Every structure is written in C-alpha cells, then in structure tokens.
Amino acid sequence: MKINWFSPLPPANTEIANYTKTLLPYLQEKVEVTLWTNQQKWDEELEKYTSVKQYKLEQMPWFELNQGDVNIYNLGNNASFHGEIWQVAQLFPGIVILHDQKLQDFFYMFYPDKNDYIQQMKKTYGQEGGESARLFLNEYHSMEFMTENYPLTSLALENALGVITHNREVYLSLSQENQWLIGYTPLPYINDRCESNLDQKQQQKPYKLIMFGFIGKNRRLETVLQALSQFKQKDSFRLNIYGQLWDENYIREQIQILDLENLVTIHGFVSDEELDFALSNSDLGINLRYPTMGEASGSQMRLWNHSLPSLVTKIGWYSNLNSSAVAFVRHDREIEDIHKHLQGFLDNPSHYQQMGRKGKKILETDHRPELYAEAIVNFVTEISKYRSHSSIDRIVKRVAIELNYLNSDIKSPEYLSYISETIKFITAK
C-alpha cells in the first residue's frame, strides 16, 4: 500500500510536525509512505525512513500522486501551516486527519480578501452566516463567538473520502452527520524520549510553572498572569513561557503592568532538547484552552511524558481526561480554580505529583504509536472499498448540475437513472 502524506514537517513550529516525525517509523513499517511538503527545509532525519518531496500548487505532480493508493491530509487550525494542504485536498480527494475540529480562525486567516471569507460563510451557513461574518469583521462578534457558532468544519472536509479524529466527542458528532466515513484513534506519542526525575527532584520554593507551544489567546495566558498577580503567595512560584506568543509585546506590557517581572520569564521558541530539559525541571504545567478548537493536545502528551501534573480546562477533549491525571479548571471560574490549585500544590505537592505519574501510565497504555499506525492502515483499507463509489457519486452529481444548466426540462428519473448506470459502467474496474 502506498500513502501520500501531507503534513508540516520539523523544524516547523507546530506539534503536528512533531506528530508526523513520531509516527513515521511505525507507519513506514506497515506501508510505503511518501512525505509531501511545501517547506523549503525539513529535518533530514526523516529521509532515513522515506522520501520527502516538495510540491507547488501551480505545478502539482498529479501523475505521481495517482501512483499512490490514497492521499492523507493533516489539517490543523493554523492557515500558515495547513492552508496549501487544504487546497490540495480540494483538488485531489483523500483522507483528512482532523487535528482541530473548529476551523473558523483557519479560514479567517486563509482568505486575505475578506469578501471571499464572507462568501464562504454564506455558502456554508446561508444568509445568517454571511451576516455574522460581516458583524465579526466590524468587531461586533468575537472570534470566540464565531468559533463556537460557525466552526466551518464541513468546509474543511469538502471532498474528503474519510476523516480521522483523535477526539471521541468529535468522532460522535461527525458520525451523526452521516456525510463521511469517520475513524477515531488516540493521538500517538513516544514516551521514551526522557526519563522522569520526579522522585529525584528536590521540590522546593519557588516552584516552577511552565507553559509552552504556540500560545494564542485561547491558551488563557492573560488570565494566568492575572491569577498569579492576585495570588497571595505568588512569590512561591516562577512561571516560564516557551514557544511563540500571538503578541509578545502585549504580553510583556501585561507582565510589567501586573508587576510580575521577577516572577515570569519569556524564553521564546527553543529546541526540543532545551524544552525537554525545562520540562524535566518544572513542577506544574499549565495547559488551558478556551475556546477549544476540538483538538487533542500534543502538549498534554509531552507533559505526561515528564510525569508532570497539569492544569487543563474542563472542555472538549480535555473534559474526558481522567480526573486523577489532570487538575481541572472551569472556563467560567478560571482565576478561582487556578488559585485553588496553586494553594493545593503548596499544601500538598505529593497529591499533584501523583497526577503526573497517572498521566505517564495513560500515555504508555493508550497512546502507543504502533497501535495508531495499525489503526491508520485499517482505516485506509476500509476507505479503499468505498473509494470508487465515492468517485462515481461525485461524477453523477457534477453531471446532474451540467444537465440542469444545459436543459432544465430534463425531469425523467428513468433518464437520470440511465445516465447514472452508464457512469458506473464506464468507471467500473
């Protein structure tokens, strides 16, 4: 079996690039994988396992792609990393691995001409969608409102032969729509990158808090800073921030306004090795999301890999995590709950350490990459059974549109049935 795999690749600053690197050796053991990227540079270590090929939208190698059995497209919420992948998926149907369910922000950023964005909203949600898009552009609606009410998931999945998700709630939701073949499997993660030094770690004040990854507004950093500034024993903690901030200057201003310069450090984007070292020397992770985009969290896998306890928002994928492995924060009681957990950590750090150990066990049991690779292959096999039927359905639909345009008087169901059977005969293998 030959798979064309479209994904961001390391060193792209996204967890999905790391996910592909994690999975590749296990997937390549079962099928022949070709990685496709629009990046100019990628981690050469990937080529130890398979070939990496560049593509350009204006010069797509359609013949070469057709030599594969299926294309797999990794879609996330960042248009910079996934915009061209989505465009290829529109031209060449395949399987979509849906890393984020709510893609409102993706399409807002994807269309530089906001009239195109309005048209897509209208196409997907009717007149109401178009009007809401206009109100949003005029700052009447927030991005949070748009994300919750107009996720644009169906637009992202147009032409998809099938969909794989890492979120059971998303799996159930999409299955009810009965538009695609849907598969669910937990996000994979290799847990042998590091050994936890939790037992050897001498926990003492000030305790080290850590946030990392691409930190947009929904990661709740502003709220974390407010909560820390208002906490009576704030000097018992230090917050280290790693990764890309949506607006670093603004966050630095907030740190200054809240008088947190001595408690908060922004490190920026660092190497995996440096981040792993920081995680191994941290005491408590903060992994809040609101609104959630429906994603499973690679960051959570990484925290568990280091046996780190963590604060997570009780929403979406996170709400179904084992309560003995994470500390929940309610989205409408954020500061209150953050204070509760900071105080709880000061009073009984061993209780939170046990959460980290439980998370490590979950990682080792439920998120094994070899099981994930097997699930991918099984899903592709199932999709292959329906692929020809899906192609026929699209041809019939296109012919019906063209016939209606050429002759709107064609109403005979017998005639349309004859055309449908003819197409099936022509396309049959």
MIPAGU-369161 format. One record per residue (C-alpha): residue number from 1; residue in three letters; x, y, z. Coordinates in steps of 0.001 Angstrom, whole numbers, plus 524288, in hexadecimal, padded with zeros to 5 digits. Example, Ala and Ser with C-alpha at 12.3 -4.5 7.8 and 13.67 -1.06 7.14 Angstrom:
BEGIN
[1, "ALA", [8300C, 7EE6C, 81E78]]
[2, "SER", [83566, 7FBDC, 81BE4]]
This chain:
BEGIN
[1, "MET", [80000, 80000, 80000]]
[2, "LYS", [80517, 80D83, 7FC4A]]
[3, "ILE", [8013A, 819AC, 803F5]]
[4, "ASN", [803E2, 827DE, 80075]]
[5, "TRP", [804EC, 82EFB, 80D86]]
[6, "PHE", [802E4, 83DC4, 80DC2]]
[7, "SER", [80738, 84453, 81A53]]
[8, "PRO", [80FC2, 84F03, 82015]]
[9, "LEU", [81D2C, 84954, 822E5]]
[10, "PRO", [82782, 84CA2, 82D09]]
[11, "PRO", [82D08, 856AA, 82F44]]
[12, "ALA", [81FB0, 85D13, 82CF2]]
[13, "ASN", [81B47, 862AC, 839F0]]
[14, "THR", [80F2A, 85A4B, 83BAB]]
[15, "GLU", [80BF8, 84E0C, 84374]]
[16, "ILE", [80670, 847DD, 83716]]
[17, "ALA", [8140C, 847D1, 83120]]
[18, "ASN", [818FB, 840A3, 83D2D]]
[19, "TYR", [80D6F, 83755, 83C54]]
[20, "THR", [8112D, 8339D, 82E60]]
[21, "LYS", [81F41, 83156, 83257]]
[22, "THR", [81ABF, 828E3, 83DBE]]
[23, "LEU", [811BD, 82097, 83576]]
[24, "LEU", [819EA, 81EE8, 8292A]]
[25, "PRO", [822B8, 81371, 82D37]]
[26, "TYR", [816FA, 80B8C, 831DC]]
[27, "LEU", [80EAD, 80E9C, 825F5]]
[28, "GLN", [819C8, 80BD2, 81C88]]
[29, "GLU", [81AFA, 7FE1E, 82241]]
[30, "LYS", [80D3B, 7FB1A, 81D5C]]
[31, "VAL", [80BCE, 802E5, 810B1]]
[32, "GLU", [813CE, 80AC6, 80709]]
[33, "VAL", [81302, 8191B, 80AF1]]
[34, "THR", [8171E, 82507, 80320]]
[35, "LEU", [81786, 831E2, 80A86]]
[36, "TRP", [812F7, 83DEB, 80311]]
[37, "THR", [81624, 84BB2, 80775]]
[38, "ASN", [81644, 859A6, 80277]]
[39, "GLN", [82172, 85D09, 80BBE]]
[40, "GLN", [82ECB, 860C8, 806B9]]
[41, "LYS", [835AB, 859A1, 811D2]]
[42, "TRP", [8328C, 84DCF, 81A26]]
[43, "ASP", [83917, 844EC, 823FA]]
[44, "GLU", [84217, 83C2C, 81BFC]]
[45, "GLU", [84031, 83135, 825D3]]
[46, "LEU", [832D6, 82EDD, 81F9D]]
[47, "GLU", [839A6, 82A0E, 8135C]]
[48, "LYS", [83F3C, 81E9C, 81AF7]]
[49, "TYR", [8319C, 818DA, 81A5B]]
[50, "THR", [82BB8, 81D91, 80DA2]]
[51, "SER", [82C8D, 82773, 802A0]]
[52, "VAL", [82894, 83596, 804A4]]
[53, "LYS", [8236B, 83CF5, 7F8E4]]
[54, "GLN", [81FF3, 84B29, 7F6D0]]
[55, "TYR", [8139D, 84FB1, 7F022]]
[56, "LYS", [80F0C, 85C8F, 7EA81]]
[57, "LEU", [800AC, 85F2C, 7E872]]
[58, "GLU", [802EC, 86478, 7DAD9]]
[59, "GLN", [80AF4, 85881, 7D6E8]]
[60, "MET", [804C2, 84CE8, 7DDBE]]
[61, "PRO", [80A56, 83F9F, 7D997]]
[62, "TRP", [7FD0C, 83976, 7D771]]
[63, "PHE", [80233, 82D99, 7D038]]
[64, "GLU", [80B8F, 82A4C, 7DB31]]
[65, "LEU", [80119, 82C38, 7E58F]]
[66, "ASN", [7F818, 82328, 7DE19]]
[67, "GLN", [801FE, 8182F, 7DF9D]]
[68, "GLY", [7FEA5, 817C3, 7EE0D]]
[69, "ASP", [7F2E1, 810F3, 7F3EE]]
[70, "VAL", [7EE4E, 81C92, 7FBD6]]
[71, "ASN", [7F1F5, 82A57, 7FFE5]]
[72, "ILE", [7F179, 82D98, 80E64]]
[73, "TYR", [7F047, 83BF0, 8120E]]
[74, "ASN", [7F37D, 840F7, 81FA6]]
[75, "LEU", [7EB02, 84CD3, 822A0]]
[76, "GLY", [7ECA7, 855CC, 82E4F]]
[77, "ASN", [7E7F2, 86359, 831C0]]
[78, "ASN", [7F3D2, 86B03, 82D03]]
[79, "ALA", [7F23B, 86F9A, 81EED]]
[80, "SER", [800CE, 87243, 81DB7]]
[81, "PHE", [803C8, 863D1, 81F71]]
[82, "HIS", [7F794, 85D92, 819C0]]
[83, "GLY", [7F205, 86705, 80FAA]]
[84, "GLU", [7F84E, 860DA, 803C2]]
[85, "ILE", [7F5C4, 8532F, 808FA]]
[86, "TRP", [7E73D, 85667, 8093A]]
[87, "GLN", [7E805, 85BB7, 7FB5C]]
[88, "VAL", [7EE1F, 84F15, 7F66C]]
[89, "ALA", [7E393, 8475C, 7FD94]]
[90, "GLN", [7D942, 84EE7, 7F5FD]]
[91, "LEU", [7DF97, 84AFD, 7E929]]
[92, "PHE", [7E2FF, 83CE3, 7EC70]]
[93, "PRO", [7D99F, 8365D, 7F624]]
[94, "GLY", [7DFB3, 82E53, 800F0]]
[95, "ILE", [7DF0C, 82B77, 80F77]]
[96, "VAL", [7DF7A, 8370F, 818B7]]
[97, "ILE", [7E5B1, 835AD, 8261A]]
[98, "LEU", [7DE4D, 84041, 82D53]]
[99, "HIS", [7E74C, 8456A, 837F0]]
[100, "ASP", [7DE07, 850B7, 83AF7]]
[101, "GLN", [7CF5F, 8500B, 8393C]]
[102, "LYS", [7CC71, 85E93, 839FE]]
[103, "LEU", [7D2E2, 86541, 82E71]]
[104, "GLN", [7CC9B, 872B3, 82E73]]
[105, "ASP", [7D99D, 8794A, 83148]]
[106, "PHE", [7E02B, 87131, 8269B]]
[107, "PHE", [7D715, 87632, 81BFB]]
[108, "TYR", [7D702, 8840E, 82136]]
[109, "MET", [7E5D2, 88461, 81FDE]]
[110, "PHE", [7E5E6, 87C88, 81337]]
[111, "TYR", [7DE4D, 886B8, 80B63]]
[112, "PRO", [7E5B8, 893A9, 80A75]]
[113, "ASP", [7DA1A, 89940, 80312]]
[114, "LYS", [7CFA8, 898FB, 80D8E]]
[115, "ASN", [7C503, 89943, 80338]]
[116, "ASP", [7C928, 88B5A, 7FFF4]]
[117, "TYR", [7C80A, 887F2, 80E50]]
[118, "ILE", [7BA54, 88DB4, 80ECD]]
[119, "GLN", [7B670, 885DE, 802C9]]
[120, "GLN", [7BB44, 87934, 808D1]]
[121, "MET", [7B3C2, 87C21, 81546]]
[122, "LYS", [7A796, 87EBF, 80D2E]]
[123, "LYS", [7A9A8, 87271, 80525]]
[124, "THR", [7AB08, 86A22, 8115E]]
[125, "TYR", [7A10F, 87051, 81A84]]
[126, "GLY", [79808, 877C5, 81175]]
[127, "GLN", [7943C, 885FF, 812BD]]
[128, "GLU", [795FE, 8858B, 82174]]
[129, "GLY", [7A412, 8811E, 81FDC]]
[130, "GLY", [7A745, 88C04, 81668]]
[131, "GLU", [7A12E, 89630, 81F4C]]
[132, "SER", [7A84F, 890FB, 82B3D]]
[133, "ALA", [7B51C, 891A7, 823B4]]
[134, "ARG", [7B2A0, 8A000, 820C6]]
[135, "LEU", [7AF6C, 8A2B4, 82F02]]
[136, "PHE", [7BBDB, 89BB9, 8331E]]
[137, "LEU", [7C41E, 8A3A9, 829AC]]
[138, "ASN", [7BDFE, 8AFEA, 82F7F]]
[139, "GLU", [7C1DD, 8AB10, 83D22]]
[140, "TYR", [7B3E1, 8A8B0, 84186]]
[141, "HIS", [7B65A, 89A16, 84367]]
[142, "SER", [7C27E, 8946C, 849E5]]
[143, "MET", [7CAC3, 8897E, 84448]]
[144, "GLU", [7C639, 88120, 84FBD]]
[145, "PHE", [7B80B, 8832B, 84B84]]
[146, "MET", [7BB25, 87FFA, 83D59]]
[147, "THR", [7C2EC, 873DA, 840F5]]
[148, "GLU", [7B81E, 86E48, 8496B]]
[149, "ASN", [7ACE3, 87155, 84020]]
[150, "TYR", [7B346, 87035, 832B3]]
[151, "PRO", [7BE7B, 8665A, 83377]]
[152, "LEU", [7BF2B, 8647A, 82488]]
[153, "THR", [7C293, 85623, 82663]]
[154, "SER", [7BA81, 851FB, 81AAA]]
[155, "LEU", [7C1D8, 85B80, 811E2]]
[156, "ALA", [7CEBD, 8558C, 81624]]
[157, "LEU", [7C9A9, 847ED, 81321]]
[158, "GLU", [7C40D, 84A95, 805A9]]
[159, "ASN", [7C7AD, 83F62, 7FC81]]
[160, "ALA", [7CD85, 83740, 8078A]]
[161, "LEU", [7CCD9, 82897, 80568]]
[162, "GLY", [7CDA7, 8267B, 8140F]]
[163, "VAL", [7D158, 82D3B, 820B6]]
[164, "ILE", [7D9D7, 82918, 82C2C]]
[165, "THR", [7D8CF, 8302F, 8392A]]
[166, "HIS", [7DFC5, 82ED9, 8463E]]
[167, "ASN", [7D400, 833E9, 84DBF]]
[168, "ARG", [7C8FC, 82A85, 85119]]
[169, "GLU", [7BF1C, 835AD, 8522D]]
[170, "VAL", [7C29D, 83A55, 84483]]
[171, "TYR", [7C182, 82C60, 83F90]]
[172, "LEU", [7B3B8, 82B27, 844EE]]
[173, "SER", [7AFB7, 83895, 83FF5]]
[174, "LEU", [7B498, 83667, 8320F]]
[175, "SER", [7AF19, 8289D, 831A9]]
[176, "GLN", [7A184, 82DFD, 8343B]]
[177, "GLU", [7A296, 836A1, 8282D]]
[178, "ASN", [7A3D7, 82A55, 81FD2]]
[179, "GLN", [7ABE6, 8313B, 8154C]]
[180, "TRP", [7B918, 82A98, 816C2]]
[181, "LEU", [7BF28, 81DEA, 81B2D]]
[182, "ILE", [7C4A8, 8215C, 82893]]
[183, "GLY", [7CF88, 81AF7, 83056]]
[184, "TYR", [7D417, 81D86, 83E36]]
[185, "THR", [7E124, 81A29, 84450]]
[186, "PRO", [7E897, 82096, 84F90]]
[187, "LEU", [7F3A9, 829DA, 84C2B]]
[188, "PRO", [800B7, 82287, 84BB8]]
[189, "TYR", [80C96, 82624, 853A7]]
[190, "ILE", [819D3, 81FCB, 8560E]]
[191, "ASN", [81BE9, 81FE8, 864AA]]
[192, "ASP", [82A28, 81BAD, 864F3]]
[193, "ARG", [83022, 828DE, 86160]]
[194, "CYS", [8330E, 82B94, 86F95]]
[195, "GLU", [832EC, 82544, 87CC5]]
[196, "SER", [82B69, 82C15, 8877B]]
[197, "ASN", [833C8, 83113, 892A1]]
[198, "LEU", [827D2, 833BD, 89AEB]]
[199, "ASP", [82C7D, 82B2A, 8A612]]
[200, "GLN", [83A1A, 8311A, 8A604]]
[201, "LYS", [83555, 83F07, 8A46A]]
[202, "GLN", [836B2, 8471C, 8B0A4]]
[203, "GLN", [82A4D, 84EFA, 8B07D]]
[204, "GLN", [82C3B, 85BAE, 8B771]]
[205, "LYS", [8278F, 8698D, 8B653]]
[206, "PRO", [826A5, 87083, 8AD60]]
[207, "TYR", [81F99, 865F5, 8A5A0]]
[208, "LYS", [820E6, 86678, 896DA]]
[209, "LEU", [814B6, 867EB, 88E6D]]
[210, "ILE", [815C3, 865D3, 87FBF]]
[211, "MET", [80DDF, 8693C, 87393]]
[212, "PHE", [81291, 865D6, 865E4]]
[213, "GLY", [80EC5, 86442, 8579D]]
[214, "PHE", [80810, 86DBC, 84E85]]
[215, "ILE", [8015C, 87683, 85862]]
[216, "GLY", [7F5B8, 87D75, 85279]]
[217, "LYS", [7EB20, 884A9, 859DA]]
[218, "ASN", [7E3A3, 8782D, 85C81]]
[219, "ARG", [7EF02, 872F9, 864A8]]
[220, "ARG", [7EA7D, 87C4C, 86F78]]
[221, "LEU", [7F7D8, 88211, 8726C]]
[222, "GLU", [7F1DC, 88F4B, 875C8]]
[223, "THR", [7E937, 888CE, 87FEE]]
[224, "VAL", [7F4AA, 88109, 88562]]
[225, "LEU", [7FC58, 88DA5, 8872A]]
[226, "GLN", [7F0D0, 89420, 88DE6]]
[227, "ALA", [7EEEA, 8886A, 896C7]]
[228, "LEU", [7FD4B, 8881C, 89A67]]
[229, "SER", [7FDA2, 896B3, 89D30]]
[230, "GLN", [7F1E5, 8957C, 8A65B]]
[231, "PHE", [7F6B1, 88957, 8AD86]]
[232, "LYS", [7FB1D, 88C9A, 8BB55]]
[233, "GLN", [80698, 8832E, 8BAF7]]
[234, "LYS", [80AA5, 8864D, 8AD0F]]
[235, "ASP", [818EA, 88731, 8B127]]
[236, "SER", [81877, 87878, 8B333]]
[237, "PHE", [817DC, 87681, 8A46C]]
[238, "ARG", [81F49, 879D6, 89801]]
[239, "LEU", [818AA, 8790D, 88AB6]]
[240, "ASN", [820D5, 8756C, 87EC8]]
[241, "ILE", [81ADB, 8774C, 87144]]
[242, "TYR", [82079, 87017, 86582]]
[243, "GLY", [81BFB, 87130, 85767]]
[244, "GLN", [815E2, 87B39, 84E82]]
[245, "LEU", [80CB7, 8857C, 8542B]]
[246, "TRP", [801E8, 88B6C, 84BFB]]
[247, "ASP", [80638, 898FF, 85086]]
[248, "GLU", [812C7, 898F0, 8586A]]
[249, "ASN", [81358, 8A7B0, 85A37]]
[250, "TYR", [805A8, 8A7CD, 85FEC]]
[251, "ILE", [808DC, 89CC7, 86963]]
[252, "ARG", [81549, 8A398, 86DC5]]
[253, "GLU", [80D3D, 8AFC8, 87070]]
[254, "GLN", [8039F, 8A7D0, 87880]]
[255, "ILE", [80EB4, 8A1C5, 88054]]
[256, "GLN", [813B3, 8AF64, 88350]]
[257, "ILE", [80649, 8B4EB, 886A5]]
[258, "LEU", [8039D, 8A983, 88FD8]]
[259, "ASP", [81102, 8AAF7, 89629]]
[260, "LEU", [81524, 89D28, 892A1]]
[261, "GLU", [82281, 89FE5, 88CAD]]
[262, "ASN", [82960, 89820, 8974E]]
[263, "LEU", [81FF2, 88CAE, 8967C]]
[264, "VAL", [81DBC, 88A8B, 887DB]]
[265, "THR", [827DA, 887AC, 87D4F]]
[266, "ILE", [8253B, 886FE, 86EA5]]
[267, "HIS", [82F01, 87DC8, 86839]]
[268, "GLY", [82978, 87D84, 85A67]]
[269, "PHE", [82AD7, 87210, 85111]]
[270, "VAL", [8356D, 8686E, 85538]]
[271, "SER", [83A78, 85B3D, 8509D]]
[272, "ASP", [833C8, 84E9C, 854A7]]
[273, "GLU", [83F67, 84B4F, 85D29]]
[274, "GLU", [83EB9, 8583F, 8645F]]
[275, "LEU", [8300F, 8571D, 86633]]
[276, "ASP", [8315B, 8493A, 86B5D]]
[277, "PHE", [83B91, 84DF0, 8750B]]
[278, "ALA", [83275, 858D2, 8797C]]
[279, "LEU", [82722, 84F4D, 87AFF]]
[280, "SER", [82F5F, 845C2, 882C9]]
[281, "ASN", [83296, 850C9, 88C39]]
[282, "SER", [824B8, 85611, 88D75]]
[283, "ASP", [81AD1, 85321, 8980D]]
[284, "LEU", [80D91, 85650, 89205]]
[285, "GLY", [808FC, 85817, 883FB]]
[286, "ILE", [7FE37, 86150, 87F8F]]
[287, "ASN", [7F6FD, 85CB7, 87365]]
[288, "LEU", [7EA62, 8648D, 872FC]]
[289, "ARG", [7E1D5, 86617, 866D2]]
[290, "TYR", [7D5CF, 86E76, 8650E]]
[291, "PRO", [7CFCA, 86DE7, 85B9F]]
[292, "THR", [7D4E0, 860A2, 857BB]]
[293, "MET", [7D625, 85DC8, 8493D]]
[294, "GLY", [7D242, 84FA0, 84B93]]
[295, "GLU", [7E066, 84B4E, 84B9A]]
[296, "ALA", [7E72F, 8407E, 852EA]]
[297, "SER", [7F32E, 84653, 8593B]]
[298, "GLY", [800EA, 84288, 8557F]]
[299, "SER", [80535, 84BB4, 8604E]]
[300, "GLN", [7FDBD, 84369, 86A1E]]
[301, "MET", [804C4, 83752, 86525]]
[302, "ARG", [811A9, 83E2D, 86748]]
[303, "LEU", [80E15, 84249, 87519]]
[304, "TRP", [80A3A, 83452, 8785B]]
[305, "ASN", [816D9, 82F81, 87245]]
[306, "HIS", [81DE5, 836F3, 87D03]]
[307, "SER", [81428, 83243, 88754]]
[308, "LEU", [8105E, 84066, 88976]]
[309, "PRO", [8037E, 84401, 88FED]]
[310, "SER", [7FC07, 84E10, 8880E]]
[311, "LEU", [7F08D, 85764, 8885A]]
[312, "VAL", [7E714, 85577, 87CF4]]
[313, "THR", [7DA27, 85BAF, 8793F]]
[314, "LYS", [7CE84, 852B4, 87B49]]
[315, "ILE", [7C9BA, 8539E, 86D47]]
[316, "GLY", [7CA0B, 84B98, 860C7]]
[317, "TRP", [7D450, 840D2, 86020]]
[318, "TYR", [7D9F7, 84519, 86D29]]
[319, "SER", [7CD0D, 84343, 87455]]
[320, "ASN", [7CDD8, 83490, 871EF]]
[321, "LEU", [7DB68, 8331E, 877C2]]
[322, "ASN", [7DCC0, 82B24, 88425]]
[323, "SER", [7DAAE, 83447, 88FBD]]
[324, "SER", [7E588, 82D3A, 89706]]
[325, "ALA", [7EF39, 8310C, 88C42]]
[326, "VAL", [7EC32, 83F9E, 88A9F]]
[327, "ALA", [7E738, 84B02, 892CB]]
[328, "PHE", [7DB1D, 85101, 88CBB]]
[329, "VAL", [7D87C, 85F91, 88B40]]
[330, "ARG", [7CABA, 8641C, 887EF]]
[331, "HIS", [7CA7B, 86DE3, 87CC3]]
[332, "ASP", [7C0EB, 876B4, 88409]]
[333, "ARG", [7C878, 875F8, 890FB]]
[334, "GLU", [7D658, 8769F, 88BF6]]
[335, "ILE", [7DCF0, 87F64, 895F4]]
[336, "GLU", [7D5B4, 878FF, 8A13A]]
[337, "ASP", [7D9CD, 86B5A, 89CE8]]
[338, "ILE", [7E7CD, 86F30, 899C7]]
[339, "HIS", [7E903, 874D7, 8A77C]]
[340, "LYS", [7E32F, 86866, 8AD2D]]
[341, "HIS", [7ED33, 85FE5, 8A647]]
[342, "LEU", [7F8C8, 868AD, 8A953]]
[343, "GLN", [7F509, 86850, 8B7A6]]
[344, "GLY", [7F291, 859BB, 8B6CB]]
[345, "PHE", [80008, 857C1, 8B10D]]
[346, "LEU", [8063E, 85F80, 8BC1B]]
[347, "ASP", [7FEAF, 857CA, 8C64D]]
[348, "ASN", [80074, 84A42, 8C06F]]
[349, "PRO", [80A0B, 8496C, 8B509]]
[350, "SER", [80A6A, 83A88, 8B5AC]]
[351, "HIS", [7FBFF, 83A12, 8B1CF]]
[352, "TYR", [7FF2B, 8413C, 8A52E]]
[353, "GLN", [80B53, 838FE, 8A2EE]]
[354, "GLN", [8028B, 82D14, 8A308]]
[355, "MET", [7FA6D, 83342, 89827]]
[356, "GLY", [806A1, 83404, 88FCD]]
[357, "ARG", [809CF, 825B7, 8924B]]
[358, "LYS", [7FBFD, 821CA, 88E7E]]
[359, "GLY", [7FD21, 8299D, 881E8]]
[360, "LYS", [809C5, 8228A, 87E91]]
[361, "LYS", [802E1, 81569, 88001]]
[362, "ILE", [7F7CF, 819EA, 87720]]
[363, "LEU", [801C9, 81E35, 86D03]]
[364, "GLU", [80884, 81101, 86D54]]
[365, "THR", [7FBC1, 80979, 86C28]]
[366, "ASP", [7F2CF, 81138, 86323]]
[367, "HIS", [7FB9B, 81941, 85A44]]
[368, "ARG", [80506, 80F64, 85474]]
[369, "PRO", [80913, 81338, 84691]]
[370, "GLU", [8096C, 80522, 841A5]]
[371, "LEU", [7FAED, 803B7, 844C9]]
[372, "TYR", [7F829, 810AC, 83E2B]]
[373, "ALA", [7FF5F, 80C96, 831CF]]
[374, "GLU", [7F78A, 7FFFD, 83173]]
[375, "ALA", [7EADA, 807AE, 832CE]]
[376, "ILE", [7EECD, 81084, 8276F]]
[377, "VAL", [7F16E, 804DD, 81E97]]
[378, "ASN", [7E498, 7FE5B, 8224B]]
[379, "PHE", [7DD16, 80ADC, 81F88]]
[380, "VAL", [7E3B2, 80CB7, 8124D]]
[381, "THR", [7E015, 7FEB2, 80EDE]]
[382, "GLU", [7D1CF, 80162, 81211]]
[383, "ILE", [7D1F0, 80E27, 80A6D]]
[384, "SER", [7D77B, 80733, 7FE88]]
[385, "LYS", [7CB36, 7FECF, 7FDE4]]
[386, "TYR", [7C2C9, 80AF1, 7FC5E]]
[387, "ARG", [7CBFA, 81365, 7F46B]]
[388, "SER", [7C688, 80FF0, 7E707]]
[389, "HIS", [7B88C, 811D9, 7EBAD]]
[390, "SER", [7BC24, 81F28, 7F11C]]
[391, "SER", [7C22B, 82322, 7E42B]]
[392, "ILE", [7B613, 81EA0, 7DCCE]]
[393, "ASP", [7AD3A, 8266B, 7E5CE]]
[394, "ARG", [7B50D, 832C4, 7E328]]
[395, "ILE", [7B480, 83085, 7D46F]]
[396, "VAL", [7A5CD, 82E45, 7D4D2]]
[397, "LYS", [7A3E1, 83A98, 7DCD1]]
[398, "ARG", [7AC29, 84286, 7D34A]]
[399, "VAL", [7A502, 83D09, 7C76F]]
[400, "ALA", [797E4, 8403E, 7CDA8]]
[401, "ILE", [79C24, 84E5E, 7CF86]]
[402, "GLU", [7A0DD, 84F62, 7C17E]]
[403, "LEU", [79487, 84913, 7BC07]]
[404, "ASN", [78C0E, 85264, 7C3B0]]
[405, "TYR", [793F0, 85DCF, 7BE64]]
[406, "LEU", [792F5, 858F3, 7B04C]]
[407, "ASN", [784D8, 8548E, 7B0B5]]
[408, "SER", [77C80, 857CA, 7BC82]]
[409, "ASP", [77118, 85005, 7B69E]]
[410, "ILE", [7779D, 842EC, 7B946]]
[411, "LYS", [76F40, 83D46, 7C422]]
[412, "SER", [76E1F, 82EDF, 7C0BE]]
[413, "PRO", [7737F, 82698, 7CBF2]]
[414, "GLU", [774F0, 81B53, 7C250]]
[415, "TYR", [77DF2, 823A1, 7B9E8]]
[416, "LEU", [78634, 827FA, 7C581]]
[417, "SER", [786D5, 819EB, 7CA56]]
[418, "TYR", [78B9C, 815C6, 7BCDD]]
[419, "ILE", [79671, 8200B, 7BD66]]
[420, "SER", [79A4A, 81BA6, 7CB10]]
[421, "GLU", [79B58, 80D65, 7C6F3]]
[422, "THR", [7A343, 81146, 7BAF9]]
[423, "ILE", [7ACFF, 818AF, 7C37A]]
[424, "LYS", [7AE3E, 80CFA, 7CC92]]
[425, "PHE", [7B0DD, 80420, 7C0E0]]
[426, "ILE", [7BB30, 80D47, 7BB48]]
[427, "THR", [7C236, 80F12, 7C84A]]
[428, "ALA", [7C15C, 800E3, 7CCBA]]
[429, "LYS", [7CE4C, 7F9FE, 7CE46]]
